[in-house]
Amino acid sequence: MRKYIFFFGIIGLAISLMSATLKRESSYFVSETDETIFSEVAEIVYPRDEACNLKNIKKYARIFLNPRYILESFAYKPYTNFVDKRSIKAVFSVYAGETYRVIDLSEGFSKPVMVNIFDSDGKKIYSSEGSSKMFDFLAENSGECTIEWIYRREDSQKPDKKCVAFAVGYTNE
């Protein structure tokens, strides 16, 4: 009997891990031609004096998501790596009926940044106007949402030591 209990426990653990792996989608930045130019697949560690500090990004993602939301994905990239520094877009996946929290974890910008979020139909569902770094919403349809950052000229002229980053968490409560 003990063999069967252990066996069923291992099967249950394997199924749980597989479903968690399938659930986790990557978020990524896109260029103006909608070509994928960055995806957070492997952990890329930047030195502490660089713009993007992976340890801090993960730390703040967990702080702003916990305890209600589960970290689904995040993406980050130094601001200097973007060609168009006035408007940057990233894409993340959502599933109908689940509640999401999107957190802007960008750092180093001197002026308030406008953040817009569009649903899979291209309809604007959120605009920060520089006041909030978090947004919660219920996904009506499954698909890809787009997050857009609009930066001021002052920041785009001095791109060093700035990081564009965001995290997405979900809950199905």
Residue, then its C-alpha position, 0 to 999 in steps of 0.5 A: m500500500r505504501k508503494y502506491i501512495f508514494f507512486f500517486g504522490i509522485i504522479g500528482l507532483a509531476i502533474s502540478l509541475m507540468s501545469a505550472t510550467l504550461k501556465r507560465e508565459s514569457s513577457y517580451f518587448v516588441s519593436e515597431t515592426d512587431e518583431t520580438i527583440f527581447s524575451e525573459v527566458a533565461e535569467i540575465v544578470y547585470p552587474r550592480d552598477e548597470a541599469c537593470n538589477l535582476k535581484n531588485i526587479k524580482k524583489y519588488a515584483r514579489i513585494f507588489l504581488n504578494p500575497r494575493y497574486i502569483l508571479e506569472s512573468f516579467a521582462y526587463k531591459p536597459y533603456t539604452n538598448f531600445v532604438d525608439k526611446r520615446s515609446i516602448k511596447a511589450v506584450f504579455s499573455v492573459y487568459a479569460g476570467e482571471t484577474y491580473r496585476v501589471i506592475d511597472l518596475s522601471e527605474g532611473f527616470s526623472k520625469p513621470v512616465m505614462v503607461n498605457i495597457f491595451d487588451s487583445d482587441g487594441k482597446k485601451i484598458y488603463s492609462s496611468e498618466g504618471s500617477s500609478k505603477m500598478f494596475d489590476f484588471l479582469a481579462e475578458n478574453s484570452g490573448e495578448c495584451t500590450i503595455e506601452w511606456i511613453y517617456r519624456r524628451e528629457d529622459s530619452q536624451k539621457p538614457d544611461k542608468k535607466c531600466v524598463a521593466f514590468a511584472v505580471g501576476y495573476t489570481n483566479e479567485 
